[in-house]
Amino acid sequence: MKKFYILIVLALILGLVLLTGCLLSNIGQVPT
């Protein structure tokens, strides 16, 4: 079961990283 929890945690971290990267790229594309 521990491996299952580890996979979930890794998936959440990966999702957060991708979401943060998308937000940063969107903010960077907006002209200020």
C-alpha positions, 0 to 999 in steps of 0.5 A: 500500500505504501507504493500506492500512496507514493504514486499518488503523492508523486502524481500530485507533485507533478500536477502542481509543478505543471500547473505552476509552470502553466501559470508562470508562462501565462503571466509571462506572456501577458504584456505589462 
